[in-house]
Amino acid sequence: MKSRAVFLDRDGVINHAIIRDCKAFSPRTREEFVMVTDAAGAIGSLKNKGFRVIVVTNQPDIACGKLSQADLDWMTEKIMRETAVDEVIVCPHDDSDGCGCRKPLPGMILAGAQEWEIDLENSYMIGDGWKDMEAGKSAGCKCILIDAGYNRDVACDIRVDELYEAVELTINS
């Protein structure tokens, strides 16, 4: 029997996005990497209800040389250590690399679904951007958008104010 899952974007969902010129960016240093209040509690609630929780994150700053592999590894380890996520899947590519894992393509979601035997039709993608919503939709997931000033025009199935609200909707579905 396949499991239900929640796929989470990282930046703007689990940790705060860095806002530069009214646009959201990934943290590039350990000091910039600040977890969202009670991300661990929200993820724990999903796990307690039997969901697999998989983080799927684009990190093109690796390809561009703006983020070190050591700092990315530190951020990933912090998420794994402080939350109950099952896995963090990272796409380190830039748009010009043309890979199949980079959102808005669903490659990371499909890989996670295969590895963890996930029922995508009964699973969710929670993110803060159009690429998250498109990847989730393409994979067959229900899509929940965390509302922010930089994503007002993004189409989604459900729009919420914060991660915990998305988790509550997911658990009660």
Secondary structure, 3 states (H helix, E strand, C coil): CCECEEEECCECCCECCEEECCEEECCCCCCCCCECCCHHHHHHHHHHCCCEEEEEEECCHHHHCCCCHHHHHHHHHHHHHHCCCCEEEEECCCHHHCCCCCCCCCHHHHHHHHHHCECHHHCEEEECCHHHHHHHHHHCCEEEEECCCCCCCCCCCEEECCHHHHHHHHHCC
